[in-house]
Amino acid sequence: MKLVVAIVHQDDAGALVDALLDKEFRATRLQSAGGFLKQSNATILLGVEDAEVDEVMAIVRDNCTSRTQVVNPMPPIMEPGEFFMPYPLEVELGGATVFVVPVERFERL
């Protein structure tokens, strides 16, 4: 038995959970935040048999895509008279970070 913890972009979470449920995987979705831009994420938790991990990973790959977004950086704290010209930055968002952890005991009550 394995615990799969997938941290995904908020925009991908709904489609991912729907795809997991379509394949009859039970999933728990938790709201989370973090990353470079401190944007809203979702953490998806699943308990699966060892043989099902590859199928779950394929579903995550199919539903969590990377994309780029242009953001304006926050200006630094400046002294009077200093001038700061912010340049937009292109950053990569989305995708997924997945942890697969062995489970010693699992019970559905």
C-alpha positions in Angstrom: 0.0 0.0 0.0 1.2 3.5 -0.8 0.1 7.0 0.1 0.3 9.3 -3.0 0.5 13.0 -2.1 0.2 15.3 -5.2 0.6 19.0 -4.8 -0.9 20.6 -7.9 -1.9 24.1 -9.2 -5.4 25.1 -8.1 -6.5 25.4 -11.8 -5.7 21.7 -12.4 -7.1 20.2 -9.1 -10.7 19.9 -10.2 -9.9 18.0 -13.4 -7.4 15.8 -11.6 -9.9 14.8 -8.9 -12.6 14.1 -11.5 -10.2 11.9 -13.5 -9.2 10.0 -10.4 -12.8 9.4 -9.5 -13.7 8.3 -13.0 -11.1 5.5 -12.5 -12.6 4.7 -9.1 -9.7 6.1 -7.1 -10.8 7.7 -3.8 -9.1 11.0 -3.3 -9.1 13.7 -0.7 -8.5 17.3 -1.8 -7.0 19.9 0.6 -6.5 23.6 -0.1 -2.9 24.7 0.3 -0.6 27.6 -0.6 3.1 28.0 -1.3 5.7 28.0 -4.0 7.5 30.9 -5.7 4.4 33.1 -6.1 2.6 31.9 -2.9 -0.4 31.1 -5.1 -3.2 28.8 -4.1 -2.5 25.0 -4.6 -4.4 21.9 -3.9 -2.9 18.8 -2.1 -4.5 15.6 -3.3 -4.2 12.5 -1.0 -4.8 8.9 -2.2 -4.2 5.5 -0.7 -3.5 3.0 -3.5 -2.1 -0.5 -3.9 1.5 -0.7 -5.1 0.4 -1.9 -8.5 -1.8 1.1 -9.0 0.8 3.8 -8.4 1.9 4.0 -12.1 -1.8 4.4 -13.2 -2.3 7.2 -10.7 1.0 8.9 -11.9 -0.3 8.7 -15.5 -3.5 10.4 -14.5 -1.6 13.2 -12.7 0.6 13.7 -15.7 -2.4 13.9 -18.1 -4.2 16.5 -16.0 -1.5 18.7 -14.5 0.2 20.8 -17.1 2.9 23.4 -16.8 2.4 26.8 -18.3 4.1 30.2 -18.2 2.8 33.5 -16.8 4.2 37.0 -16.9 4.4 38.6 -13.4 5.7 42.0 -12.2 8.2 41.6 -9.3 7.6 43.5 -6.0 9.8 46.6 -5.7 12.5 46.4 -3.0 12.5 48.7 0.0 14.2 51.8 -1.3 15.8 54.9 0.1 14.4 58.3 -0.9 15.6 59.4 -4.2 16.3 55.9 -5.6 14.5 54.7 -8.7 13.4 51.1 -9.4 12.2 50.0 -12.8 10.4 46.7 -12.5 10.7 44.4 -15.5 8.1 41.7 -16.0 9.3 38.1 -15.4 8.1 35.0 -17.2 7.7 32.2 -14.7 6.5 28.6 -15.0 3.4 27.6 -13.2 1.4 24.4 -12.8 2.6 20.8 -13.1 2.7 18.7 -10.0 4.9 17.6 -7.2 4.2 14.1 -6.2 5.4 12.1 -3.2 4.8 8.3 -3.0 5.2 7.1 0.6 4.9 3.5 1.9 2.0 2.8 4.2 2.4 0.4 7.1 -1.2 0.1 7.9 -4.5 1.2 6.2 -8.0 0.8 7.4 -11.3 2.1 6.0 -13.7 2.6 8.8 
